[in-house]
Amino acid sequence: MDSTSKNQRSRNVNQSRRKFLQTGMAAAAAFTIVPRHILGGAGYQAASDMVNVAGIGVGARGSSDIQGFADIEAPFEREFRGQTRTVEVPENPKKFANIYALCDVDTEKAGFMFQAYPRAKRYTDWREMLDKESGIDAVMIATPDHNHAPIAAAAMKAGKHVYVEKPMCKTVYETRELRRIAKETGVVTQMGNQGHNQEGTYRILEWVKAGVLGDVREVRLATNRPIWPQGNMERPEGMPVPATLNWEVWIGPAPMKPYNPEVCHFNWRGLWDYGTGAIGDMGAHIYDASVRALDLSLPTKVQSSSTPYSDAYLPQAETIYYEFPARGNMPSVKVSWVDGGLTQERPDALPDGLRPSSAVFIGSNGRVLVHGDYGRSPRVYPESAMEEAAKIEPTLERPAEIHEDFINAIKNGTKANSDFEVSGHLTEIMLVGLIATQAKNLNTTLEYDGKNMTFTNQPKADQYFHYEYRDGWTL
C-alpha cells in the first residue's frame, strides 16, 4: 500500500471515530468495539474506545477532575502547605479517557499538570484551543464561575461534550441558555456534583420514597462556607499582571478590572463579579438530595437576610428561605439555607450532643433524616427509625463515579446522570436564593414565576437574572 493510501485510510478512521463519539449513538453503530482484553491483554485500551478530553482551568480543582478521567502519566512536583512534594504515577493507573489537551490562563500555577501529562497539548486561551484542536471530543471546565457559561456554550456549539464544575454557571439566565444549547446540539453534558452519584444520596432517595419520614414539609440546609474573604469589604488595589498569567482571558465576560493575587485564585469565590459565594461553592453538594428526593420544582417564594456586604463582595453570612409548591401527593415544602458559621434550629428528634451537619429533613411522623456534604453519612433519628431504614432494600440503579459516568454516556449514547437538565434546575434553585440576597434591600418576599423567569411582585429584582457581558464575549 502506498503512502497516499495509508494517509487516506488514517483520515477515514479518524473521521469515523469522530462521528461515532460526537453523535454518541454507540447502540446504533454498525460495528462492535472489540473488548480491550481480547485485543491486547489486561489494561489495553483500543484507540477507537478512547475519548479525547481537554481540560480548561486545570491549576486548582480542575486538576482533580482531569485525574478523575485518567491518572497522571508522569511524576510531578507541587508545593503543598509550604513544602514541595513529589507525586508518583500510580502502580495501576486508571484511564477512562485520553487527556488530549490542557488549557490554563496561569502557566505557573498549572505547571504541575503540564508535568503530569507531558503528551497533552498546552494552551492559555480556550478559544484558540477550540479553534485549532479538532481532535477534542469533550472538555472539562473548572474555571471561576463567571467563565463557565461562555466556555460551555462555545464548546457545545463546536460539537464537544461538556463536563463543567459546580455551580453550572453564575446566573439564572445562563442556566436556561446552557440547557437550551445542550438540547439543540445533543451533546453529553455533566456537572461536577460528585454526591449526585454516591451511595449515600441513593439511600436518602430510597428512604424518603419509602415513607420512612412520613410527609416532609421542611428541610434545613447549612454550610461552614465561606472559608475565603467576604463581607463589607473593598476590592484590593490593582497590581502588575504576572508574565505567566493571561488576565484578559481570566476576566472573560466580567467587567475589566485590575489584577490582584487576592482576587485571581481561590478568593474569587467571594466577589460578585466572579463567584457565587458559599451557596455556589457548596449548594449543589447540599441541596441535591432534597431536590431529588422530594421532586422539588422551582420555588414560588424566596427571601433572604444577610450580614452587610459591598458592591465588590458577597456577605459573610446569609439565611435564605424558600417555599416550594405541592407536587402530586406530596405537600408544599419550606427549605432554609444558612452559611457563614450560622446554624439551623435544632430538631427535637436529634439525640443530645449530636450536631446536625449539612441537611436535616423534618418528617411528619416525628422522625428526622440528616446527612453531610455530598449526601454522605445519612442517618434517620430516633435510632429505632434507623433500624427500619436500614432494612429497606436498595431499588434504584447506581451509576458509575461521576467522571466515568460522563465518559460512559459519550460512548453509549446515553445521558450522564447529572446532565444540564438536572443540574440546570438545581443550579437555578440555588441562584434564585442568591438573587434574594442581592435584592434584600427591596424589603419583600420575592414571588417567583419560574416559567417566565420573573419576580411578579418586584420586577426590580429581575435585573439580577443576568448581567451585561464585556464586549467580545457572548453565550
N, C-alpha and C positions, 0 to 999 in steps of 0.2 A: 504494500500500500504506500503511495507516495505521500509527501508531507502535506500537500493540499487536501487530500482525502482525510488524513488524520486530523487536520485542523477543523475541517468541516464536521467530522464526527464529534470532535470535542465540543464544538459550538452547539450541535444538536442536543448532546447530552445535557449541557448546561441550561439550554433553553427549556428542555423537558423538565428538568429538576426545578427551575424557577417557576414554571407554570404550575407544577404539582404543589409546591409549597405555598405559593401565593393564593391559589384558589382554595387550598385546604380540603379538597374533595378527594381524600385518600380512599374513601369507601367506594367511590365511583370510578377509580382508576382502573385501567385495563390490564394492570400487572400487579404482582405482589412483591413487596420488598422481601428478599430472602433474609431469614434471621441471621444476625451477625455471627452467632457462634458456629453456624454452618460454613460461613464464608472464611472466617479467619480465626476461630478459636475464641476462648473467653475474653471478653472486653473489646473485641473487634467491633468497629463502627463503620458500616458501609457509608461511602461518600453520599449516596443518594438518600440516606437516612438521617442526615445532619441538617440542622437549621443554622444558618449563619446569623449570629446575634451581634449587634453593635451596641455598645454602652455609651450613654450620653450623661455625663456627670458621674464620674467614677472615683473621685478622690475621697469620698466620705461614705455615706450609706450605699451609694451605688457600687462600691467595691464588694460589699456583701452580696448584693444582688447578682453581680457578674459571677462571683464564686458559687452562687446558688445554681447557675446554669452549667458551669464547668469549673472544676478545681484548677488551681494555678498550674501553669506549665513550667515555671522556673522559680527558684528561690528568690525572695526579695527581702530587703531591709526596710524597717519602718520604725520611726520614733513613737514610743508609746509611754506616756506618763514620765517623760524626761529621760527615758532610756531607749537605746536603739536595740531592736531585737531582729533576729533573722527568722523568717517563716519558710519552712521547707515544703517541698511538694509532697502531698500525701502518698503513702505507700500504694494505695489502690485508689487513684483519683477517679471521681465520677465525672461524666461528661454527657449531659443531656443535649448540649448544643456546641457548636463551634464558635469561639469568641473571635469574630472576624475583624472588628474594628473597635477602637476606644477613642472617645472624644471627651475632653475636659478643658474648660477655659483656663485652668491653672495647671500648667505643666509641672510645676514643682510639687504641689500638693498631690497630684495624681501620679507622680513619678514612680511610686512603688508598684502601681498597677501596670505601667509600661514594662517594668522589670518582670512582673509576674506572667505577662502574656506577650513575650517578645515577638511572636509572629503576627500579632494584631496590628493593623494599620492605625496610624495616630493622627488625630485632628484636634484643633481647638475651637473650630466653628462647625456646629452640627449641620448648618445649611450647606457648607462646602462638602461635607461628608456625604450627605444625601444626594447631592448633585453628581458626585464623582463615583460613588461606590454602588453600582447596580447589583453587585453580588449580595447585598444585605437583604436578608429575609425578614428580620424582626429587630426592633430597637427596644432597649431598656432605658427608661428616662428617670433619673434620680437627681435632677437639678433642684434649686429652690422652687417653691410652689408656683411663683408667678410665671415661670417658664414652662411649666408642664403642658398647658393647653396649646400654645403655638407650636411646640415641637411635636406633640402627639397629632395635632391636626395635619401638619405638613407630612409627617411620616405616613399616616393613613392614606392621605391623598396620593402619596407615591407608591401605594400598594404594600406598605410594610405592616406587619403585625406589631402591636404595641403593648408593652408592659410598662406601666407608669407607677411610680411610688405614690403612696398616700400623702396628702389628700389628692384625689384625682386631678384637681385643679384649684384655682384660687377664688373663682366667682361662680355664682349660680348660673349665669348666662353661659359660662364656659362648659359647665356640666351638660347643659342642654345641647350645645353645639357639638361637643365630642360624641355624645350619644347619637346625634343625627348623622354625623360623618361616619361613625362606625357602622351604622345601618346601611348607609349608601355604598360604602366601599366593601363591606362584607369581610373585613379583615378580623383576625382574632385579637381580642383585647383582654387585658387583665390589670387590675390594680393590686399593688403590693400590700395586701392586707392579710398577713400570714395566718392570723387566727381564724379567718374565714374557712380554712380547710382543715383545722385541727380538731382532734378528738373531743376536747372539752366543749367546744361550740356545738358539736353534733349531739352530745349528751344533753346539753341545755335544750336544744330544739325538741329532742325526743321526750324529755321530762315535761316540758310545758305543753306540748301537743297531747301528751297522755293524761293531762289534767292533774298532775301532782300538786299544783299550786291552786287549783280551782281557777276562777277568773283572775286575771291580772289587770288591775286598774291603775297601778302606779309603778314606775321604775325610777330608781335614783342612781345617777352616774357620777363618778368623781375621778380626778387625776391629781397627782402631785405636781404636774407641769404648771407653769414653765420652770425650767431649770437653766434659763438664759435671761438676760435683762429685758424687762418690760416695765411699763408704768408711765407715770407723768414725767417723761424724760425728753431731753433734746437730742437730736441726731448729732453724733460726734463730728468734729470738723474734718474737712477733706485732707487727704494726704496724697503724695505722688503714687501713681499706679505702678506696681512692680512690673518689670520687663517680662516676667513669666506669666502674667495674667492678661487675658483678653476681656477687659472691663466692658467694652461695648456689647459683647455677646452675653456677658453675665447680666447686665442691666436688661437686655432684651426689650420687652414691651413696656416696661416700667418707665417712669419719668427719669431722664438722665440727671443723676446727682453725683456728688464727689465720692470717690473711693475712700474707705476706711477699713482696716482689717477687722475692727469690731463689728462691722456690718456684713462683710463679704462672706464669711464662712458660717459657722454654726449659729451665730446670733441673729442672722437674717430672719429667723422664725418669729421674732418679736416685733418686727416693723410692718406697718400697714402696707408699705409699697411692695413687699416681697413675700411675707408669710401669712399664716392664718392662726398663729398663736398656739395655745395649748390644745384647743379643740381640733385644729388641723393636724397637729403632731400626733395626738393620741386618740382622737374621737373615733376614727374608723376601727381601732382595736377595741374600743369600749362600747360603742353604740351597736355594733354589728349584730351581736347575738340577740338583743332585744328587738331590733328592727325585723330580723328574720323570724324569730320565734313567735312574735305577736302580729306578724304580717302588717306592720305599720305602713300606712300610706304617708302622704305629706301632711305636716301639721296644719291645723286650721288657725291656731293662735300661738303666738310666741312673744315672750317678754324677757327682759334682762335687767340685772342690777350688777354694777361693777365698781371697782375702785377707780380713781381718776386716771385718765390717760391723755396723751398728747396727740398732735397731728402726726407725729412720727411713729409712736409706739402704741401697741395694744395695752390694755390694762394688766396689772399684776394679778388680779383675781376677778372672777365673774361668776354669777349664777344665772342660768338660763332655764326658763320654764316653757315647756311645750304642751299643747293639747292636741291629741290625735282623735279622730272620729271613730265611731264603732265600725267594725268590719265583719260582715256576716253575722255569726252568732257570738262574736267577741265584743265586749263593751268598749267604750271610749277609754283612753289611757292618758294619764298625765306623766310626763317624763321631765326630770330635772337634771341639770348638769352643773357641777361646781369644779373649779380649778384654783390654782394659786395657793394651795395649802388649806382651803376651806374644806369642811367635812359635812356630809349629809346627816340629816336626822336619823337617829339610831332606831331601828325597828325592835319591838318588844321580843320577837321570837329569837333574836340572836343571844347566844349564851354570854354571860358576863365575862369580860376580859377579851372577847373576840372583837377585833376591829374590822368592820366591813371594808372590802378592798374597792374594786373598780365599779361594780354594779350590784344593785340589790333589786330583785323583783318582789313585789309585795303581793301575796296571794290572798284571795277572798276567804280562804279556809284557815287563816292564821299562820300559814307557812311562808317562809321566805327562801329565795334562792340567791346565793351570792357567787360571784366569780371575779377573777382577776383580769388584768390586761390580756388581750388575745383570747378571751374565753377560758383562760387557764383555771384549773383547780375549782370547778364548780361544785357547790355543796348545797343541800337543802336542809333547813332547820325547822323544827327541832330534829334531833338525831333520829328519832323514830321515823320521820318522813324521809330521811336519807336512806334508811334501810329499805323503805318501799321503793324509792327511786332507783336504787342500785339493782333491784330485781327486774326492772323494765328492760326487755330485750332490745338491742340495737335494731332499728328498722331502716335507717337511712344509709344509702351507699356512701362510703367515704371516698373523697377524691385524693389524688396524689398531693404531695407537698406543692406549694403554690407555683414555684418555678417550673417544676416538672409538669404540673398540670397545664401550664401555658404552652409548653413545647408539645405535649401530647395533643392538645387541641389543634395546634397547627398541623401536625402530622395526620390526625384522624378526621379533620374536617368537622370538628365539634366546637362548642363554646367552652371557654375557660370558665371556671366556677365563679370568679369574681369579675365578670366582664363589665363593660361600661354601662350596660343597662342596670346591672345590680349595683355596681359601685357608684354610678352616677346618682342613683336615687339616694343611697346612703350619704354621699358627699353633699347633696343638696340639703338634706335634713340638717347636717352639721353647719353648713354655711348660712342657712336661714337663721339659725341661732346666733351666729356671729353678726349678722345684719342687725338683730335686735340689740346687740351691744353697741354697734355703731350708731344706732338710731335711738338710744335710750333717752337722749335729751328731748325727744318728741313727747315723752311722758305719757305713753299709751301702750296698751297691749296690741301688738300688730295682728291684724286679721289677714291671713294668707290665703289667697286664691291661687293654689298651685297650678291649676290647669292653665291659667292665663298669666302666671308669673307676675302677680301684682299684689300689693297690700291694699285691700279695698277701703279700709278706713283711714289710711295715711299714705297717700301717693308720694309724699316727700321721701319716704323710705325706699321707693323704687330705685333711687339713684345708686343704691348700694348693690344692685344686682350685677353691676359690671363697672368698668372704668375705661376711659379712652386710651387706647394703646398709643405708644410713641410712633411717630411717622416711620413707615417702612416695616412695621410689624403688624401682622394680621392673624386671624384664625383661618 
